[in-house]
C-alpha cells in the first residue's frame, strides 16, 4: 500500500471512529448535519461515513427522526467487551 493510500485509510478510519463515538456519546439520534457540524466534517464526508457505518450495522437510521443512532453491531461489540 502506498503512503498516500495508507494516509487516506487512516484518515477515514479516524473520522469514522469519531462519528461512532459522537453518536454513542449523545445517547439519542443525531442528524448527519449535526454530526458534520460537531466534528467539523464536510457534509458529503459525513454522509459517506454514516452510510458506510450504517451498511456495517454500527449505526442505524431512526425511522421516526431520520437521525443516526447506535446500531446492533456496536451494541454487540460493547456488550462483548464487558
PyMOL commands that set and color helices and strands:
alter all, ss='L'
color gray80, all
select helices_A, chain A and resi 3-26+32-39+43-56+72-80
alter helices_A, ss='H'
color red, helices_A
select strands_A, chain A and resi 59-61+68-70
alter strands_A, ss='S'
color yellow, strands_A
deselect
rebuild
show_as cartoon
